[in-house]
């Protein structure tokens, strides 16, 4: 059966995460329903990352096997069957049978968006975290550098995480301000459950001035979930890109 690689964008606010759950609206469930209507039978859609409830994606990747071999029609047909879900297949292409959206991935890139202002959100409501108190982006960026490298990230690991190990390798973590918008961008081969939101929430404590920059290193080295700062809400998190192959 032909295997297809999908590039997917979605607004996660309406879904209880990526992973299919009986009787609950999820991104994977919506995609599989659309694929089944397209192919005339059950289709499993495997994603590169299992985003949490409320988390968005601009560059999620998935694969699926279809009976039909029509690569030029798959994206449009999927989008037709997905309406009115806030999910779009941006691209569909034939790939080798051994391609696996999750296990073939070499890096995942996330972006977290904070709007730093006192006024309520309007345009960015549901896709950003409003933090009314003044944040110092430079201090948060400095603190984030302690997270780069291979570490035991138990402090930032959700209690329900099913990963075999809390040891992960973070290759990038940048924090930058663009007017009232602050973006946290981080990259790693893989992440543990709620790691990004947990790190961002702790960094915001530094940005507010509630904690010193070195506190980020202290709580990381403690490898103790009780030392984590407040977890950032799901609204501001986006799975931005998934890499395959070297580089």
Kinemage of the C-alpha trace (Angstrom):
@kinemage 1
@onewidth
@group {chain A} dominant
@subgroup {mainchain}
@vectorlist {calphas} color= white
{ca unk a 1} P 0.000 0.000 0.000
{ca unk a 2} L 1.335 3.477 -0.824
{ca unk a 3} L 2.576 5.438 2.186
{ca unk a 4} L 1.958 9.175 2.392
{ca unk a 5} L 3.745 11.798 4.462
{ca unk a 6} L 1.481 14.656 5.565
{ca unk a 7} L 2.434 18.165 6.669
{ca unk a 8} L -0.352 19.356 8.971
{ca unk a 9} L -1.460 22.595 10.587
{ca unk a 10} L -4.117 22.801 13.294
{ca unk a 11} L -5.621 24.951 16.009
{ca unk a 12} L -5.619 22.715 19.060
{ca unk a 13} L -8.188 24.604 21.115
{ca unk a 14} L -11.078 22.336 20.131
{ca unk a 15} L -9.228 19.058 20.775
{ca unk a 16} L -8.180 16.933 23.714
{ca unk a 17} L -4.727 16.560 22.204
{ca unk a 18} L -3.391 14.582 19.272
{ca unk a 19} L -3.902 10.998 20.356
{ca unk a 20} L -7.074 9.138 19.410
{ca unk a 21} L -9.402 8.532 22.384
{ca unk a 22} L -12.833 6.857 22.244
{ca unk a 23} L -15.710 9.314 22.368
{ca unk a 24} L -13.413 12.362 22.595
{ca unk a 25} L -12.518 14.863 19.882
{ca unk a 26} L -8.808 14.620 19.024
{ca unk a 27} L -6.661 15.665 16.084
{ca unk a 28} L -5.652 12.106 15.204
{ca unk a 29} L -9.287 11.020 15.389
{ca unk a 30} L -10.414 13.769 13.006
{ca unk a 31} L -7.650 12.931 10.525
{ca unk a 32} L -8.442 9.238 10.619
{ca unk a 33} L -12.127 9.896 10.023
{ca unk a 34} L -11.250 12.036 6.998
{ca unk a 35} L -8.799 9.428 5.696
{ca unk a 36} L -11.391 6.663 6.086
{ca unk a 37} L -13.896 8.619 4.010
{ca unk a 38} L -11.216 9.230 1.395
{ca unk a 39} L -10.017 5.615 1.217
{ca unk a 40} L -13.256 3.765 1.876
{ca unk a 41} L -12.048 1.972 4.991
{ca unk a 42} L -10.143 2.344 8.295
{ca unk a 43} L -6.830 4.249 8.088
{ca unk a 44} L -4.305 4.767 10.884
{ca unk a 45} L -2.616 8.186 10.924
{ca unk a 46} L 0.673 8.211 12.871
{ca unk a 47} L 1.982 11.587 14.074
{ca unk a 48} L 5.509 12.779 14.820
{ca unk a 49} L 4.471 14.240 18.158
{ca unk a 50} L 1.568 13.708 20.547
{ca unk a 51} L 0.617 17.289 21.286
{ca unk a 52} L -1.402 17.928 24.454
{ca unk a 53} L -4.936 19.250 24.731
{ca unk a 54} L -5.058 22.825 23.457
{ca unk a 55} L -1.613 22.765 21.815
{ca unk a 56} L -1.369 23.910 18.204
{ca unk a 57} L 0.788 22.934 15.238
{ca unk a 58} L 2.076 24.735 12.179
{ca unk a 59} L 4.343 21.881 11.118
{ca unk a 60} L 3.092 18.564 12.490
{ca unk a 61} L 4.084 15.567 10.370
{ca unk a 62} L 2.177 12.301 10.051
{ca unk a 63} L 2.088 9.270 7.797
{ca unk a 64} L -0.668 6.975 6.606
{ca unk a 65} L -1.082 4.060 4.188
{ca unk a 66} L -3.809 4.260 1.546
{ca unk a 67} L -5.017 1.780 -1.013
{ca unk a 68} L -5.097 4.416 -3.733
{ca unk a 69} L -1.996 5.878 -5.376
{ca unk a 70} L -2.950 9.488 -6.121
{ca unk a 71} L -0.340 11.743 -4.469
{ca unk a 72} L -1.521 14.843 -6.356
{ca unk a 73} L -5.056 14.501 -4.936
{ca unk a 74} L -4.505 13.408 -1.330
{ca unk a 75} L -4.035 16.831 0.323
{ca unk a 76} L -7.091 18.389 -1.345
{ca unk a 77} L -9.223 15.317 -0.671
{ca unk a 78} L -8.198 15.206 2.992
{ca unk a 79} L -8.990 18.893 3.413
{ca unk a 80} L -12.403 18.392 1.823
{ca unk a 81} L -13.258 15.638 4.293
{ca unk a 82} L -11.765 17.531 7.255
{ca unk a 83} L -14.071 20.544 6.939
{ca unk a 84} L -15.136 22.262 9.201
{ca unk a 85} L -12.349 21.079 11.543
{ca unk a 86} L -9.604 23.701 12.128
{ca unk a 87} L -7.117 21.224 10.642
{ca unk a 88} L -5.395 21.548 7.265
{ca unk a 89} L -3.138 19.207 5.331
{ca unk a 90} L -0.617 21.603 3.813
{ca unk a 91} L 1.203 18.948 1.782
{ca unk a 92} L 0.972 15.223 1.031
{ca unk a 93} L 3.696 13.226 -0.690
{ca unk a 94} L 4.536 9.599 -1.398
{ca unk a 95} L 7.374 8.231 0.729
{ca unk a 96} L 9.163 4.912 1.124
{ca unk a 97} L 7.403 2.203 3.093
{ca unk a 98} L 9.999 2.369 5.885
{ca unk a 99} L 9.340 6.061 6.585
{ca unk a 100} L 7.831 6.560 10.042
{ca unk a 101} L 6.615 9.991 11.107
{ca unk a 102} L 7.602 9.429 14.726
{ca unk a 103} L 10.598 7.113 14.671
{ca unk a 104} L 12.284 8.560 11.574
{ca unk a 105} L 12.271 12.090 13.014
{ca unk a 106} L 15.654 13.542 13.986
{ca unk a 107} L 14.518 16.803 15.615
{ca unk a 108} L 11.397 18.561 16.808
{ca unk a 109} L 11.042 22.329 17.096
{ca unk a 110} L 8.553 24.103 19.355
{ca unk a 111} L 7.610 27.766 19.722
{ca unk a 112} L 5.840 29.236 22.730
{ca unk a 113} L 4.231 32.671 22.455
{ca unk a 114} L 3.688 35.090 25.337
{ca unk a 115} L 1.960 38.455 24.918
{ca unk a 116} L 3.353 40.713 27.618
{ca unk a 117} L 0.694 43.369 28.240
{ca unk a 118} L -1.993 44.348 30.719
{ca unk a 119} L -4.856 44.550 28.227
{ca unk a 120} L -6.798 41.372 27.471
{ca unk a 121} L -6.042 39.466 24.285
{ca unk a 122} L -8.275 39.830 21.236
{ca unk a 123} L -6.559 38.749 18.010
{ca unk a 124} L -4.198 36.405 19.890
{ca unk a 125} L -6.807 34.940 22.225
{ca unk a 126} L -6.425 31.162 22.299
{ca unk a 127} L -3.019 31.183 20.602
{ca unk a 128} L -0.858 32.946 23.190
{ca unk a 129} L -0.399 33.331 26.935
{ca unk a 130} L -1.044 36.852 28.237
{ca unk a 131} L 1.321 37.776 31.064
{ca unk a 132} L 0.427 41.236 32.435
{ca unk a 133} L 3.468 41.790 34.670
{ca unk a 134} L 6.625 43.118 33.017
{ca unk a 135} L 8.995 40.412 31.753
{ca unk a 136} L 12.709 40.809 31.043
{ca unk a 137} L 13.378 38.659 27.980
{ca unk a 138} L 17.153 38.928 28.319
{ca unk a 139} L 17.091 37.305 31.758
{ca unk a 140} L 14.833 34.517 30.532
{ca unk a 141} L 17.141 33.858 27.575
{ca unk a 142} L 20.158 33.738 29.893
{ca unk a 143} L 18.381 31.293 32.209
{ca unk a 144} L 17.257 29.120 29.272
{ca unk a 145} L 20.874 28.447 28.306
{ca unk a 146} L 21.245 26.245 31.399
{ca unk a 147} L 18.781 23.815 29.788
{ca unk a 148} L 20.846 23.286 26.637
{ca unk a 149} L 22.696 19.966 26.489
{ca unk a 150} L 21.954 16.475 27.788
{ca unk a 151} L 20.292 16.497 31.204
{ca unk a 152} L 17.902 14.674 33.467
{ca unk a 153} L 14.792 16.826 32.956
{ca unk a 154} L 12.758 15.225 35.764
{ca unk a 155} L 11.973 18.687 37.175
{ca unk a 156} L 10.101 19.480 33.962
{ca unk a 157} L 8.510 16.068 33.502
{ca unk a 158} L 4.759 15.690 33.950
{ca unk a 159} L 3.723 13.138 36.568
{ca unk a 160} L 1.780 11.216 33.897
{ca unk a 161} L 4.715 11.061 31.473
{ca unk a 162} L 5.206 7.580 30.011
{ca unk a 163} L 8.672 8.146 28.523
{ca unk a 164} L 11.214 5.495 29.466
{ca unk a 165} L 13.768 8.093 30.578
{ca unk a 166} L 13.733 11.765 31.664
{ca unk a 167} L 17.149 12.266 30.029
{ca unk a 168} L 16.852 14.418 26.911
{ca unk a 169} L 19.184 16.541 24.791
{ca unk a 170} L 18.126 20.120 24.181
{ca unk a 171} L 20.016 21.659 21.255
{ca unk a 172} L 18.526 25.162 21.289
{ca unk a 173} L 16.515 27.409 23.583
{ca unk a 174} L 16.143 31.061 22.601
{ca unk a 175} L 13.975 33.756 24.146
{ca unk a 176} L 13.406 36.984 22.219
{ca unk a 177} L 11.080 39.980 22.466
{ca unk a 178} L 9.290 41.531 19.485
{ca unk a 179} L 7.394 44.465 20.941
{ca unk a 180} L 4.860 43.056 23.391
{ca unk a 181} L 5.343 39.564 21.917
{ca unk a 182} L 7.920 37.225 23.495
{ca unk a 183} L 8.819 33.987 21.734
{ca unk a 184} L 10.467 30.947 23.308
{ca unk a 185} L 11.934 28.594 20.673
{ca unk a 186} L 13.468 25.261 21.560
{ca unk a 187} L 14.711 22.215 19.678
{ca unk a 188} L 15.559 18.630 20.597
{ca unk a 189} L 15.435 15.157 19.063
{ca unk a 190} L 12.503 14.474 21.404
{ca unk a 191} L 10.792 15.886 24.483
{ca unk a 192} L 9.132 14.438 27.560
{ca unk a 193} L 5.486 15.135 28.421
{ca unk a 194} L 4.855 18.866 29.064
{ca unk a 195} L 8.585 19.615 29.143
{ca unk a 196} L 8.337 22.782 27.052
{ca unk a 197} L 5.412 24.260 28.979
{ca unk a 198} L 7.112 23.424 32.274
{ca unk a 199} L 10.366 25.094 31.232
{ca unk a 200} L 8.570 28.178 29.902
{ca unk a 201} L 6.550 28.549 33.099
{ca unk a 202} L 9.732 28.448 35.168
{ca unk a 203} L 11.502 30.938 32.894
{ca unk a 204} L 8.603 33.371 33.254
{ca unk a 205} L 9.224 33.343 37.015
{ca unk a 206} L 12.759 34.539 36.215
{ca unk a 207} L 11.454 37.120 33.742
{ca unk a 208} L 9.076 38.538 36.356
{ca unk a 209} L 11.965 38.953 38.775
{ca unk a 210} L 10.496 36.439 41.203
{ca unk a 211} L 13.565 34.213 40.827
{ca unk a 212} L 17.220 34.867 39.924
{ca unk a 213} L 18.698 33.608 36.651
{ca unk a 214} L 20.741 30.896 38.399
{ca unk a 215} L 17.528 29.410 39.859
{ca unk a 216} L 16.925 27.764 36.462
{ca unk a 217} L 20.126 25.754 36.840
{ca unk a 218} L 19.324 24.883 40.453
{ca unk a 219} L 15.910 23.413 39.714
{ca unk a 220} L 17.235 21.536 36.663
{ca unk a 221} L 20.007 19.941 38.709
{ca unk a 222} L 17.541 19.049 41.482
{ca unk a 223} L 15.734 16.646 39.086
{ca unk a 224} L 12.665 17.065 41.289
{ca unk a 225} L 9.205 17.841 39.859
{ca unk a 226} L 8.210 19.710 43.020
{ca unk a 227} L 10.874 22.333 42.220
{ca unk a 228} L 9.268 23.272 38.887
{ca unk a 229} L 7.612 26.652 38.499
{ca unk a 230} L 3.980 27.013 37.359
{ca unk a 231} L 3.313 25.183 34.081
{ca unk a 232} L 2.545 27.543 31.192
{ca unk a 233} L -0.935 27.102 29.659
{ca unk a 234} L -1.367 25.138 26.447
{ca unk a 235} L -2.656 28.108 24.411
{ca unk a 236} L 0.752 29.515 23.512
{ca unk a 237} L 2.496 26.320 22.382
{ca unk a 238} L 3.042 25.349 18.747
{ca unk a 239} L 4.769 22.323 17.227
{ca unk a 240} L 6.536 24.318 14.539
{ca unk a 241} L 8.648 21.831 12.590
{ca unk a 242} L 9.832 18.231 12.507
{ca unk a 243} L 13.137 17.329 10.838
{ca unk a 244} L 14.081 14.129 9.064
{ca unk a 245} L 17.557 13.079 8.013
{ca unk a 246} L 20.890 14.779 8.854
{ca unk a 247} L 20.843 18.460 9.762
